[in-house]
Amino acid sequence: MDQQGQDFEIELELQQLRQAMEMDLKLAQLPPAIAPSPAAELAQSEADDRPEASPNPVASPSSRKPTALIAAIALLGLAVGGSAIGALKVQQWALTTSTTIGTEIETAQNTLDIDLLKQHRHTLQTATAILEKTPNLPGLNYQQVQANLPQLRSLQTTLQLNLTATERLKRAETLAMEAAVIVQNPPHPVQVWAKAREKWQQAIGQLESISPDTIVSATAKQKLSSYQTNLANINNRMATAQKSVDFNNRGAAEISKRDYQRAIQYFNQAIGLNASQPEAYIGQGIAYSELGNNLQAIQHYDRAIQLNSNFAEAYYNRGLSHYELGNEEKALEDYNLAIQNQPNYAQAYLERGGTHYALNNPSSAMTDFQKAAQLFSQQGDTPNQELAQKIIAYLQATTASNLDESDYADYQECSDAWGNPCNEIHYYVPPRTSRNSGVVNVPNPQRNTSSSLRTPSRTGGTRSRSRRRR
């Protein structure tokens, strides 16, 4: 019979033992009031001398198991019930396990099969628990049990040590694979290198925690050296990406000073170190746009969007350049994409409202200006909120005047409170603050300088923009 069949037979016997011994314990707990009288006991004794079977075998003294044997079976961990033969079989299984399982465990450890090791751990725990409860009674192999228990406990300790070490090795290998996948097809933004570095550090920590007295210690030592080399490479790549961030931030600072040529130089250096940094391309686009070269600016915005298709500021700035070139429809598409990726982008609503007005959609323009005013208020941007409200007031005033727009001459003669023609809205473009400024925090392994990645902002606060209705 195979091992599985033997285990099933033992479990069946255990169930029978439990059922029978439960009855024995119930009888032993009967109160004295219902115990048979001495006369009845004598009569029962005489009846027992006769060859016939007792009419009540359960209550018959001859059917009672000795109290010591009951205690022995219970102490063997067999719960309650059954026969001494079944108990001895269970004990024999535990003794056999204690002498043969060592070879099976060694095989499982060599294959690094964690599930199989866990199964053997459970078997060892069961066998140890059975043998530890064996009383010193005749027929229970007490001396052999005591001789086997130390080896069984030692084997259990060794198994647990190797199981823990194997689990840590597997975890380290998983983390290493994840780190390698993250940095495929470089270059990457600095935050990607930071994620990979964290996983390599975790993998190294798992390997360093493996005891040298385990079966996987040699493998762990070999992998530890390899992982440390990989971590050093990641740190170097991350340091380079961090330098790119520094140049990008210098470029952003130069834009705020209106030194656009110098800003372009810094952004070029940033891209030379890390060509996958979309913020640097946005910076270049803003600088070229401010210098009047919106076609070249759009090329840089396109590159930023290729690197990050969810970058709302890239769409927003590209929309500004399209509008400057007279491509209102394309500008509208970009503002839509900016708002789609960043629903609370107040500045995009303001610009989209102006574009709707230029395309002769005053109703849509009013909706966007109102949304912009609401968002500016929620964000505490009072100057922009007041700007949006002034535009809304202007639109409401022109609507209330009931102008006959078909009469071009009369329409041209109309002017608003600021002296602007009624078919044209003039307003100042406020500085556009970065949506990412101070948010992307990437640790620098080499220096303690600032590592926040800034998206450059336009500084056209003194330049008027107009939204003409055609």
Protein Blocks (a to p, Z undefined) as FASTA:
>chain_A
ZZklmmmmmmmmmmmmmmmmmmmmmmmmpcfklpccfklmmmmmmmmmpmbdcfblmlpm
klpccfklmmmmmmnonapgdjfklmmmmmmmmmmmmmmmmmmmmmmmmnopaklmmmmm
mmmmmmmmmmmmpccdehilmmmmmmmmmmmmmmmmmmmmmmmmmmmmmmmmmmmmmmmm
mmgoiaddfklmmmmmmmmmmmmmmmmmpcfkbfklmmmmmmmmmmmmmmmmmmmmmmmm
mmmmmmmmmmmmmmmnopaklmmmmmmmmmmmomkbmklmmmmmmmmmmnopaklmmmmm
mmmmmmmmklmklmmmmmmmmmmnopaklmmmmmmmmmmmmmklmklmmmmmmmmmmnop
aklmmmmmmmmmmmmmmnopaklmmmmmmmmmmmmmmmmnopafklmmlmmmpccfkopa
fkbccddddddddfkgoklccddfkbccdfbdcddddfklmbccddddZZ
